[in-house]
Amino acid sequence: MSDILKIEPIDNWLKKNNWAIYNHQIETLNLSEKGYDVLLVAPTGGGKTLAGFLPSLNDLINNKPKKNNLHTLYISPLKALTIDVHRNLTSPIEDQGLDIRVETRTGDTSAYKKNRQKVLPPDMLMTTPESLALLLSHKESKDYFNNLKYLVIDEIHTLVNTKRGDLLSLNLSRISSISPNCKRIGLSATVKNKNAVLKFLTSKKKAKTLNVEETSVPKIDILETNNRVPWSGHMASYAIRDIYQKIKKSSLTIVFVNTRAQAELVFNKLWQENDNNLRIAIHHGSLEKEIRRKVESLMSLGKIDCVVATSSLDLGIDWGDVDLVVQIGSPKGISRFLQRIGRSNHRFDEPSNALLVPSNRFEYLECLSAINSIKNKLLDETKEKKGSLDVLAQHILGVACSGPFQVDELYNQVINAWPYRNLTKIKFFEVLEFVKNGGYSLKHYEQYSKIGINKDKFYAIKNKSIRNRYRLNVGTIVESYMLKVKLGNRTLGQVEEWFIEGLNEGDTFLFSGRVLEYQSISNNSVIVKSTSHTQPKIPSYAGGRLPLSTELSIEVRKLLSKKKNWKNFPSQINEWLKLQSKFSNLPSLNGLLVETFPRLMRGKKRFFLICYTFEGRNANQTLGFLMSKKMQRIGYKPISFVVTDYALAIWSINEVTDVNIILNDDLMLDDLYEWLEETPLLKKNFRDAAIISGLIERSIPGQKKTGKQVLFNSDLIFNVLKKHEPKHLLLEVAREDCYRGLIDLDRLSEFLKRIEKNIAHEKLDRISPLAVPLILEINRQTIDKSEMEEYLLEELENEMLSEVGLN
Amino acid sequence: MKTIIFNKHKFQISNEGILFWFHKQIAIISDLHLEKGSSFGYSGQFLPPYDSEETLKKLFKGIKNHNIKKVILLGDTFHDKNAFNRMPEKAFFLFNSLIKKYEVIFILGNHENKLKIDNINLLNEYVIDDIHFIHQALQKSIFQISGHFHPVATIKSSIKKITAKCLLHTNNHIILPSFGTYTGGLNINDPALKPFVNHKSYVYMLTKKSIYKFTSKEVEI
């Protein structure tokens, strides 16, 4: 290997900064030169981004292709990353006075700049999958991408097996048809299934994966504390003082949390501890863009001591010299955790420094398992997903917007996209029919068809307004309706409408790191004022909780099932488990521990049944529904249940005597399909599919809802469609998403198979130590919401009417 | 069903949103908005074209077991001037059976200004005894039963807020909720409804299973 790239300006620039060249950078360049598409898999901070751009820079510098053509397209899943990479690339270009124009194009780019980019394309354009879809829907898109030479896709592993990835993959296939010789470079963090990522990147035979091993083992500790680790909860308040001490000793710390609520709370508590006036900031997705950018730039300038952040800071962005990463709560997955600790010492030949802070006792076990997994180089696996048909519907309309297309040609283009490789022509036509006129068996809309066939057998959109509406609805991320939070004239950020609907005037809540008092809603904004309260009345809002990954759950079970593992646990955890083994039993590696015991609840004797599944909250939730349904049939009279990532607790009026009958798998899955049709989950997935496919339109920010012209309620449509066309395309999409996503069907059936004939039933006379965290969860969750509504209304009516003497 | 005494007459409201005047063998329904779904088809939004059929089936089901002779539709029966012609065959058949089986009184709604259907007369007002049936409530001291506003109400329990379609009863007004399958709602706190809501108002909230009666004070304002 040589120690120069033979790209003079870049070599000069590296030398000037005293930066080394990595082998994989040279290899990426060489492979690409030889005509390969390259997937570069490397840990964070290995000069991955530069490697991705070297082939393109080389071509621009040495071969000087003609100007005013888009030469290189860079795609990243995050807007912030496009900006960061833009900044990093501009540095050598400006330093060496290179004649290369680099620009970004995202949802935030001004219309003026977008127009200019259309007329005068930069050499390199950095964009997101959604903005790419929009670019490709323009009539001129063929000319625009005609001379494209290089395509760089960053953090590609986060897009594989997602709907966003489906959209990107379809558009990549289009680019292939426009400029077949364009070379691709994918950049990925370490993943288990590299081949799937490579296939996603390219369908060419001439493609290679370059794998860079982590050279240093990260240094990860679990926080040692003199305080009690709580039984349940997710806020880790007990550890704040200890964390603060660590922050004090480091120069720049990122404190990662899993939800925005945690971010707000931890931030608030850290400031209460902040006797040394450290510069502590907060960063999460709901905060206003300007506020986030400000925090980011302060970080890179080293003007901040600590940032409390959610996944908004997860991906490869380089924000200065972080020397400690604190993770509060379990990271829930190994790959995600690796990515987060990669934030510290952002250079891959130095070990990263990380501190794990479990927020409850089960999480302590989880954190320990995560560390073991990293030592043993285990990685999470993502489940493979077929290309979604709602995304395909959006794409077909997008293609039609860019110009007339031929059916066979488009079909071939679609199956060239990896997620859609097995799509049958029949299904394709079904989706096409849906785009044309809704795809109903009742032919009601043929005369309004969105796309029609012209005399040359080409499909085309009927009019311009279809293109304009397509543009407003592009993308696969369906968000809740958001309202701006305004303090005086300042906008602090955005918050979901449903959260505000639950507030009364004068209620206080945490946002943007401060306690705010809710006043009113006006013009789509939430008007708040500052308050002297330090404790918010409304504690938190949920969001972004991830289920425990399968791999991590296996590790936790391993840890628990072997007593010799426990000797390194802190004494309180050790004693807790010892007590459990004396009192009841411990979950085994492959079987299932079930406990039953009576307990008083609101003054009445109830029978509790606890299953320690360790299968994540989604699978547990589904299992809970199924088990209670079966218990109902048998006559145990179940009342309700709660779940955590680890276990599930059901309580009933009658005692469950035969656990095996309830957990028999054949019967249960029949129940599942029946149950699914009635769940809010299916409705939610339907809403998303309806929006992605274009059946109903997105609510446009700033558009005021007025009286009867409320946005179309997807539940109404859902009910009608289910009754009249239960096999409609969108219902099928919704069902599939349900099975895959929230109910975690695959994981559940694997679980049921695994535990068959391997159930240990412990009949106890009272609650076991391991069950305590679950029973504490009961106050947080409830069962059937609609039943509850009827009940609440009845109760309220009686109360109130008798109060005014009307009953 | 819940009973509402309105100027000494006895009415009953069903949880589907049908107001009965059993003494006169009358059923009163408002805002069917037939073919609202397909009205979006012009602009390329293809909602499931079964809403008219659903609405009419629900109407039949709601009245067939009662001894009803006359049906009063309080306006906006059709969503727009072409809605009648757009109706799919099944819905059309149901509509024809309705007007054959019952004496149907059509009140003219604001969506129906340019609507013309052979043999169907759209009335501005229909009066029985001292009760006036109109589309949109008037600020007059006559006893009126109307629709138009699609009222919904929100009530706050200790755990969450619940929003449902409702019938509004204030002094000389009864305002019916919308009946059409795809129709949305206007909260009774909206300024447009202010003239018809006061401390003597009653709100009948309609759910899948039942009807709940509240005073206007209890419903969020």
Interface residues (C-beta under 8 A of the other chain):
Chain A: N437 G438 Y440 L442 H444 Y445 Y448 K450 K462 S465 I466 R469 E501 G502 L695 I696 E697 G707 K708 Q709 V710 F712 N713 L716 I717 V720 L721 K723 H724 E725 H728 S786 M788 E789 E790 L792 L793 E794 E795 L796 E797 M800 L801 V804 L806
Chain B: G37 S38 F40 G41 Y42 S43 G44 Q45 F46 L47 P48 P49 Y50 D51 E53 E54 R86 P88 H150 I155 S157 S158 I159 K160 K161 I162 T181 Y182 T183 G184 G185 L186 D190 A192 M205 T207 K208 K209 S210 Y212 K213 F214 T215 E218
